[in-house]
Amino acid sequence: MPGWLTIENGTVLPMTQREIIANGHVLIKDERIVAVGPGLAPERDGLTRLDARGGLILPGLVDAHAHAGHGLTKGLGSASGEWMTIAGRIYARATDAAFWHAEARLSALERLMCGTTTAALLMGGGPDIMRSETPEAAEAHLDGVRSVGVAEVLAVGPNRPDGPAQYLSWNGTESRELPVSPREQIAVTRRLVQAYNGDTGATLQIAVSLPVFSAIDLAIPGEDAPAALSRAALRLAEETGALLVQDGHRDGSMAAAAAAVGLGPRHAVFAHSIDLTEADRAALRASGAAIAHNPSALMSVFGRCPAPELAAEGVTVAIGSDAPAPDRPFDLFRCMFHMHRYHATHFHDDSVLPPWQVLEMATIEGAKALNLADQIGSLEPGKRADVIVVDWAKPHLWPPVEPVQRLTRFANGADVASVVVAGRVLMQDRRVLSVDPAAVLREAGDAYATMIARGGLADRFPLLREGLPQ
């Protein structure tokens, strides 16, 4: 159980005013930070001391955009360009509660071991396949995340109106067709928001997701058309105060949405957002919404998010991994490097996105994007005690100077030594304490085998069982 805890004997980066405390500590009581300062914390009854061993102490990283389900579909068909089709088929026809629980634990464990303490995940993906026809998948997912201990904002919402009319629902070896209605998916989303969002300090919350529509889509009339569906989702987010999440804005879609239905509440985050027009950027600035930039994603191959320009215009820009499929991990350190190099290459200017700015985008700016800046993103008294320690006594991080440059240009997720979430030590000196990692891998392997058999893909993507931990 949490109590008094100090993380000390390390260089503290509070992410407030770009301060560096060369030899400092973070004092925690239960779930909250009490003090941040130099030297060691004073002795007190019941105080547990976590030795950072000269490492870097900073806020847990915030991943502003990723996907639930992708942990068990990564790589499938990506070499042949079939991943999107295969993922959609699996999500719609081959999953059950056990899949969503096992995949959630696998992905949450990866984030934990990479130092990401809070992430925003979309409930499904691929070709906009959202498993929200009932609460079952989301509840199983969140139960899996809870067991690992990291924090998450899970975005749940409707499919596109032209999406699948039926999903295959599994119970063991038995299956049945289940009707899918975007309107019913919005009703399910409301129930989930009401169930999970009552406590603003909770580590698990629900956001409202909404597909991105073009101007042509939004001009279609009808009560089940994209415009009507958009208004229903936007109204839900407004009424409940939930975050609004959209995945895939590009090339005029923001301006089209703003003109047809509005861009929603100020607490909104738009992932990818590539090739934005001037009208898009004006609509974005007027809305107050944030951007989750995904420099490692395939969409960043096909178009560019003007992240540095948007940040200069006052838009909140955070980093998202878009992980973990088809071809990228949850490692936000890797994303930080990609982000800098991607835009430095574009401008032919290495000074674009300097280290401090990039690290802020992975911490406090990420918290702002998710409307959680009063809770996480920096080490300040009163905030939730989400803290990581990075071991920089390693060849690729040595000598120990310029800590922010080391973190954003050289570090990787495997350099994270210890992780605390809400005052609870989840990993210490690379030893995971909240769950048995081998058990998580075994559960995920079993779920994968079941999923791939149901999808008729076992011959193409066989599981190498000899690689599983015993």
DAPESUL-V349580 format. One record per backbone hydrogen bond with DSSP energy under -0.5 kcal/mol. CO is the residue of the C=O (numbers start at 1). NH is the residue of the N-H. If there is no record, write none. Layout:
CO,NH
CO,NH
//
This chain:
3,30
4,48
5,28
6,8
6,50
7,26
8,52
9,54
10,12
10,24
11,57
12,14
12,21
13,59
14,379
16,19
20,22
21,12
23,39
24,9
24,10
25,37
26,7
27,34
27,35
28,5
29,32
31,385
32,29
33,382
35,27
37,25
44,47
46,4
48,6
48,50
49,51
50,8
50,52
52,55
55,11
56,58
56,390
57,13
58,388
61,63
61,117
61,118
62,64
63,120
65,321
65,322
66,122
68,124
69,72
70,73
70,74
73,76
75,77
75,78
77,80
77,82
77,83
78,81
82,86
83,87
84,88
84,127
85,89
86,90
87,91
88,92
89,93
90,94
92,168
95,170
96,100
97,101
98,102
99,103
100,104
101,105
102,106
103,107
104,108
105,109
106,110
107,111
108,112
109,113
110,114
111,114
111,115
111,116
112,115
115,61
115,117
117,151
118,63
119,121
119,153
120,66
121,155
122,68
122,124
123,131
125,129
126,128
128,130
129,125
129,131
130,132
135,139
136,140
137,141
138,142
139,143
140,144
141,145
142,146
143,147
144,148
145,148
145,149
145,150
151,119
152,154
152,205
153,121
153,155
154,156
154,207
155,123
156,209
160,163
165,180
167,169
167,178
169,176
171,174
174,171
176,169
178,167
181,185
182,186
183,187
184,188
185,189
186,190
187,191
188,192
189,193
190,194
191,195
192,196
193,197
198,200
199,202
203,152
205,154
207,156
207,209
208,245
209,158
214,218
215,219
216,219
217,220
222,225
225,229
226,230
227,231
228,232
229,233
230,234
231,235
232,236
233,237
234,238
235,239
236,240
237,241
237,242
243,208
244,269
245,210
246,248
246,271
249,274
250,253
252,256
253,257
254,258
255,259
256,260
257,261
257,262
266,268
267,244
268,290
269,246
269,271
270,292
271,248
271,249
271,273
274,251
277,281
278,282
279,283
280,284
281,285
282,286
283,287
284,288
284,289
290,270
291,293
291,318
292,272
293,295
293,320
294,297
297,300
298,301
298,302
299,303
304,275
304,306
305,307
306,310
307,311
308,312
309,313
310,315
311,314
316,291
318,293
319,64
322,325
323,67
326,75
328,324
330,332
331,335
332,336
333,337
334,338
335,339
336,340
337,341
338,342
339,343
340,344
341,345
342,346
343,347
344,348
344,349
349,352
354,358
355,359
356,360
357,361
358,362
360,363
360,365
360,366
361,319
362,62
363,367
364,368
365,369
366,370
367,372
367,373
368,371
372,375
372,376
375,384
378,380
380,383
383,33
384,386
385,387
385,423
386,60
387,420
388,58
389,391
389,417
389,418
390,56
390,392
392,394
394,397
394,398
395,398
399,401
402,406
403,407
404,408
405,409
406,410
406,411
412,415
413,416
415,391
417,430
418,389
419,426
419,427
420,387
421,424
424,421
424,426
426,433
426,434
427,419
428,431
430,432
431,428
435,437
436,439
436,440
437,441
438,442
439,443
440,444
441,445
442,446
443,447
444,448
445,449
446,450
447,451
448,452
449,453
450,454
451,455
452,457
452,458
453,456
457,460
457,461
463,465
464,467
465,468
//
